[in-house]
């Protein structure tokens, strides 16, 4: 197939950057680890920035032969996005709220219309105007006061996920002077229509630890916000929202294994009270419904969760919990929504999400059926308890995102919007499959595939990009991506490995890919890759791998374990220095991730983590070509992890036969999520796809 496509190879003739080495030894449990690149942690050190800039300059020289083609990929991806676009309006407290993009703009406008879609439009926030003058801009959460007169929102203008609070009077469009920063994204109003709640982060660890409120027109509260709740446990972080019944401020306390919901009066009076006191291992989500009823999605005595309801005053009387949706082992209760006369739940069975609707009259649940086997179906925004329509979102790897309204009584559905895809896209040109690979321990691992029908035959001749994540219980859905078409249209098969560490097949699937079973995640991915080659989906020598963040750890681990299996690897913001990072409780996110990775202060955990930590396990072997994309302001994976990793790989490259380039892009104005804006974000993806195409179809650089 490769003879049908052409793409310039990246240039490899320029001198590679070489990082300085400074002696540094870390002693833990009698093990001395030498880390000559530890000095890169000094963020303000001129030498650090010089090295990162040298890596960026080397990347630019390497990609220069293909720059025109990469730019074309970007324009192609951009063309597939609708120039002007608008979300389906949501009715909430008398207004229809929606987001829309203007032609060619990166950021949305947050808008509303009163009572009718025929009413005059009010623009609450113009994201493009707010982003002007900033290299990075991320619009966080948006909340409108109960009386509809003011809007509050959070913004990050650095990329480190440290948000600022902003408030505006809607009628006059005058901003209220506030100076609150160092926040998470959350924001909500108290019922007095004057006070705003948000969550403040610890300035060093960035852990969201305080729910605070500030009041318009009160300079003292702006200088010294009132602390509504402080979370002292460093393994927990916080979020805040108004309850569904609007009577309470709902504070959520989260850790990997445990959660707790606190309620306080919506006027901010009194102290927060626990709904169900935290108990290690008990995870629950709470919806506070009208008429003093509480609904809990709980794993108490139910590994894959069950749904119960009870009186708000009796939530801690477990024997009084009324089971509404029972526990089915292996069938994860993903989500639910409560209405006046109906209940909607999402249950994941055999790796596929199913939406089920029932009424409160004892009716047996009815499933909303979709034709495609591999698809994504999720609950949309359903803010009103009394509404009679259920908002759903649907897509598959060949069907663009679709917004549906489903009548809760008849289940009759109405398509409200199908996302437009430019560039001549026709869904029928593409095929999708869901296959299973047999892991080395006998488990069946699902793989979702998409390809172009006229370019793919199972003859073992196609290049395949295999994507994986496999951590935190996050399941990668078989959803649609318009930008992915640029790769698929050039003969690639795109595959998602639904490996352990996710919740694709329930909570046990997650537990089997964490802590002392973390290596199952890596083995599953390798076994999926081998299955694709053995069963003639992928060309031998044409299997590529991609993952980001914890998926970047996956990339580093499988590169160390089976470097010859992969023709090239894409690693985004990779978490690769596992042991050193988890030993340092001053680094953001460390303390509340011990239950995910382990605490290396404990000797057994230390040795297990060390055995797979990608940075520690780099050795002199023939690694595949690698492109790393990362951000200097990353708050989740610090920039020095990928910088140290590529420096160490470069060093061992001298002792191996080169298989291709080792490249890194360090975006000096971005964070964990990459560049901001709907168009800018595509530039990194165009670079990544260009890297793959250069490896698969490019001629050797002279």
VENCOR-V934893 format. One line per field, one symbol per residue. phi: phi as a letter, one per 20 degrees, with the letter a starting at -180 (. if undefined). A space follows every 10 residues. Layout:
BEGIN
phi: ???
END
This chain:
BEGIN
phi: .ffeccbfff edeefffcff dcfbcddblm dddecfdgff ffgefgffff fffffffffg ffegfdgfff ffffffffff effdbbfffd eblncedadb degmeecede cbcembfeff edeebdgfff egndfcbcee eccdfgemec ccbdcdddod ldedecccff femefefccd cmdeffbbee ffmcdddbce effeemffcc ecccdfmdgf fffcgfefbd eeffedccbb aeffemeced dddccfdcbb ddccgfenem dfdffcgfbg nedbdcdeef mmecdcecdf mbgdmcdcca fffcfeegfe fefdcffcgn dfeebbbdcg dbcdcdcddl ndfcdcdbde enffgdeeed fffebccbfe ecfdfefdde ecdcabfcdf gcdcddffee mfdcfeadgf cemmfcgffd dcccccdeff enfedfcecc befedccfcm defcdddbcm bmmfdeffde bfffffeffd nfedcdeeef oedgdnffff ffcbledffg gffgffffff ffffemedfg ncedcbacmf ffggffffff fcfffdeacd cekfeddfff ffedeeegnf fedffedodf fefffgffff fcggffegbf beffgccdcb cfegeddfgf ffffffffff ffffdcefdq fdcbddffcc cfenfenfeg ffffffffff gffffedfeg fe
END
